[in-house]
Amino acid sequence: MKKIQMVDLLGQYAKIKDIVDPSIEEVMNSAAFINGPKVHQFQKNLEDYLGVRNVIPCANGTDALQIAMMGLGLKPGDEVITADFTFAATVEVIALLQLTPVLVDVDPITFNIDIKAIKNAITPKTKAIVPVHLFGLAANMDAIMDLAKEHNLYVIEDNAQGIGADYTHRDGSKTKTGAIGHVASTSFFPSKNLGCYGDGGAIFTNDDELAHIIRGIVNHGMYERYHHDVVGVNSRLDSIQAAVLDAKLPLLDTYNKARRNAARKYNEAFKNHPKITTPSGLTACDGICDTCDCHVFHQYTLNLKDVNRDGLVAHLQKKNIPCGVYYPIPLHKQKAYTDNRYNEDDFKVTNHLVTSVISLPMHTELDDEQIEFITTTVLNFINAN
């Protein structure tokens, strides 16, 4: 059995080397390293893939979130609602812009932001909601957009973990995550479902006026060289990373299908175990049938009951099986984001999940032998303890 990786980027690269290397070489031969033709080509191809009018590439996913908020003109003191159970970048940019982060609990089944908690958190100062498509599962966007319309709020999708997922609306129509809210951000960090070989990110919007503002922000506030019309930043996707991403984009659906296939095999192995809750989708098929693509499994995360989670982590490590705990500390308990406004009773789900979740290896190169070894090792530990 080959070595098990949490994310097997080397194995993936070996299969696409013949298309990635020439694309990088093309950039090297052109010396158009910043804002070159490969960036514009990738931008157009990603717009077509997502069905969105505007893609604005930038340097990384965190910048993408920050720039999206800057583009909306949010002001210091404006309240922005987001999930307590997610990576810190989501709340980090809110604080950096001197906005007021309002953290709320998540749904116990999907782990995505809880709709009722959003409703309860809205005040006259609320200006935006940031749903996170956590672990690759589309958030309940119809309900979120309804709330936004009712209260005249912006919706900023954090699509860093969900690129390629389809959200199925109430009427049965489908839209790619990242193309539903007023604006969205994503990350192309190497381990993402669509990852480059360094840092990268992008902002998506169907609002042409907003896209124009954002295009200036990413380039020092310039629309014409040395004319700074808005306060901006320096955040550009370099041409080499764009070349890698453009080579991989046609494979994204295949990659996501491989992840769903691996998730199906994991779920089958853990089926009906009283101490294991497997990932769920928003549909009856739990997001992993051949026709459902609402979940792209950036992570495969179990929710354990009456199990020594940290003991299981140690056991897997001894067996050379990598795993992750996403996330071990709620954002509202992080030193940087503590706030006397928060009541622990409002975070019952998050406070439980941080003690009970564990993420197993999930990537495009997982094979049946590895999955069997991983699942058997997990089950042996849980059944023995």
N, C-alpha and C positions, 0 to 999 in steps of 0.2 A: 504494500500500500504506500502511495506517495505521501509525503509529509502534509499534514492538514494545516491549512492557513485560514486565518479569520477572513482575509481577502487575498485571493491569489492573483495579484496583478502581473506577476512574471509569467504565470501560466497563460493568462489571457493575452499578454503581449506576444508570446511565442506563436499564437495562432493568427495574429493580425500583423505581424512584423512586415510582411510583404506589401501591405497597404499603408502602414504607418510610416515606415522609413522613407519611401519615396516622397510622401507628403511633406515630411520634415526637410528632406533634402531640397525640395522645391523652394522652401522658404530660405534655406541657407544660400542657395544659388542666386536668389533674388536680392538678398540682403534687406528685404522689406520686413524688418523685425517688429516694428510698431505700427499698428493700424494698416497693415498691408492687405493685399488682395485676399489672402486666406481668411482674415478676420471677417471681411465683408461676405465672402462666400459662405462661411459657417453661419453667420448671422442670418442670411437669406434662407439657407437650408433649414435652420432651426425654426424660423418663422413659419415656413411651409409645414414642417412636421407638427408643430404645436397648434397650427391654425390661429395664430395670433398676428396682429398687424405689425407689431414692433418688438424686436429683440435688441437690447442695448448691451453688448458684452462689457464686462468690467474685470477687475483684478481678482476678485474673490467673492464668495457668497456673503460674507459679513458686510463688505462694502456695498453689495447689491441691496441688502436690506436698508442700510443707512441712506443710500442714495435715493431709494424709493421713497423714504420718509421725507427726505429733503425736497424731492420733487413735488410732493404733495403740499409743501408749504406749512407743515406742522410747526407750531410755535412752542417755546418753553412753557411748561405747565399743562399743555394739552395731555389728556389721558389716553393711553393706548392699552387696550386689553389683549392679553395673550396668555398662553398656557403655562402653568407652573412646571409641568413635566416635559421638559425639552432641553436642548443644548443652550448654553448661556448666551450665544451670539444673538439670539432672538431678542432678549431683554437688554443685552449689552448696548446695542445701537440706540435703543430708546433712551437709556440713561445718558449716553454720550451726547445726544442732541438736546439734553435737558428737558426732555418730555417726561411725563409721569407714567412709569410702568404700572399696570394693574394686572396682577397675576391671579388666575382663576384655576379651579380644579378641572380635571379631565374625566372623560367617560371611562367607567371601569372595564368595559369590553373592548372598545376601539383604542383607548389611550389618547384619543384626540380631544381637543377642547370641548368642554361640556356646554351645550347650548343654554341650559337653564342658568348655569353660572355666569355666562355672558350677560344674559338678561338682567340678572341681579346686580351686576357690576356697572351697568351703564348709568352715567350721571350727566348733568349738563356740560361737564368738561370733557366728556368722552368724544374723541375725534376719529378713532380708528380701531379696527380689530385685526389682529394678526393670527390667523389660523395656521397651524403647522401640520403638514401632511406627514405625521410622525411614522417613522419606520417604513414609509412608502405607501401608507394607506390614506386614501383621500378623506379629508375631513367632510363634515356634513355641510357642504357649501350652499345648498338651497336654503337651509334654515339660517345660515350666517348671512347670506345676501338679503334675505327677507328682513332680518333684524337691522342690517345696515341701511336698507331703504327706509324702514320705519323711522329710524332715528337719525337719518342723514349722516351716516358714517362712511368712512373709507374702509375698504377691505384690502389688506396687503397679504397675499399668500406667501408663506414661507415654504417654498417648494424644493428646498435643498435635498430632501430625502425622497421626493415623490416624482421626479421627472419621468415622463413616459406613462404615468398612470392616467386612466380615463375615469372621470367622475360621471356616474349615471344620474341624470336629473329625474325629478318626479315624473316627467312626461315621457321618460324612456330615452330621450336624446343623450348624447355623450359629448363631453368637452374635456380636453386635456387639462389636468391640474396645471395651474399657472396661467391659464387663459380665462379664468372665471371672475376673479376679483378685479378691482380697479387697477391694481398693479401687483406684480409678483417678483420674487427673487429666487435665484437658485445658485447652487455651488457646484463647481466642477472639480472639487478636491479629488485626488486620485482614487479614493475608495468609493466614491459615489457611483450610482448606476451608470451615469455618463460622466466619466472622470478623465481629466487630462493628466499630464505627467509633471505637474507642478500645481500652482494655484490658479484659479479662474472662477468667474461667476458671470451672471447675466441678470438683467431686469427685463420683464415682459409687460407689455400693456397694449390694450386696444385703443387707448386714448392718444391720438396723434399729438395733441397739444402738450400733454404730459410727457410723451416720448421726446418731443423737442427740448423741453426743459431739462430732462435727464441727460440727453446727449451733450448738453453744455456742461452740466455738473460733472460728468465723468472726466472731462477734459479741461480742468482748471476754470470752468465757467466760460469757456470760449466757444463761440460759433464762427468767429473770424480771428485769425491769428493775432495775438496781442490785444484783442478787444475782449475784456472780461465783463460779460453782461450779467452774470449771476455768480454768487459765491459757489465755488466748485472744489473739487478734489482731483487728485491724480490717480485714476483708477482705470487702467486699460488692460484688456486681454491681449497678451502678446501673440504674434503671428505663429510661433511654433506651437503654442498650446492650442490655438485655433485649428492648426493643421491636424493635430492629434484628434481633437474633438470632431472635426468634420469627417475624418476617416472612420471614427467609431459610431457616429450618429446613425448611419444606415443599419447598424447592428443592434441598436438600442432595444427594439422590440424583441429581437431574438434573445438578447441578454435578459430582459425582463421575463420572458417566457421560461428561460432556464431557471431563474430564481423561483418562479411559481412552481415549476416542476419539483425543485428541491424542497420547497415548503410543503407540497402535497405529500412527499415521501416522509418528511419529518412528522407531519400531522398524522399520517397513517400509523407510524410507529408509536406515537404517544396517545392514540385514540382511546377515549373512555377511561384514561387513568385518573383516579380520583384526586390525585395531588397535582395534576398538571392541566393548566388551561392553555390551549394552543392559540395562536393568533387568529383573530376573527376579522372578517370583512364587513361591509355594510349591506351585503346581500345574502340571500339564503344559501348561496354556494360558498360562503365564507371567503370569497375573494380568490380562490385558487382552482376554479374549474377552467376548462379550456376556453370558455366564452366570456369569462369575467376578468377584467383587467383594472379593477379599482385598487388593487394592491400590487406594488412592484417589489416588495420585500427587500428594501434597503437593509433592513435587519430582520432576522427571525427571532422573535422574543417570546419566551415562555413566561407565564405567570404561575408561580408555585404556591402550593398551600401545605402548611405544616411540613416544610422541608428546610433543612439547614442550607440556605442558599450559598452562604460564604463557604461552607464545607464542600458543597458541590463544585464551586469554582476551584477550590484547592485540589479536589479530586481530579477534575478535568485537566488541570495544569500538570499534575503528576503523570497523567496518561498522554501528555503532549497534545492535548486538544485545547486550542485557544478558545476563549469565550470573552464576553464583555458584560458589564453591568451599565446599562444606559437607562436611567441615570441614578447614581447613588445618593445624591443630595438634592432635595427640591430647591428650585430657584429662590423661593421665599425664605429659605434657611441659609442661603449663601451669604457670606459676610458682606459682600458688595451690595446686596439687594434686600437686606433686612429692612422691615418697615413696621412701625408700631400699628399701622392700620390693619394689618393682617390678623385674622383669627384662625387658630389651628383647626377649628371645627369646619372651616370652609375648604380644607385641603385633605379630607379624609381619604380620598382615592389616591392622590399623589403620595401622601405619607405612607400608605400601604405599599404602593408599587415599588418605591425605592428600596424596600426590604425584600421584595419577592420576585422581581424580574431577573431574567438572565437571557442573554442573546448568544445564540450558537453560530458557528461559522455559516456564512451565507455569501455566495458569490457564483459566478457563471461557470466555474471549473469544478464544482463539487461532483463527485461520482458516487455511485451506489455503494461501493465498498466503504468509502469514507463516512457516508451518512449512516450506514449500518453500524459502524464502529462507534460513531458519536452517540447515536440513540441508545445502543446497548449499554454503553458506559454510563450514560445518564440514568437509565432505568435501573441498572444494577445498584447504583449508589442510592437512589430513592427507595427502592424496594428493600434494601438492607438496613435502611435507617428510619 
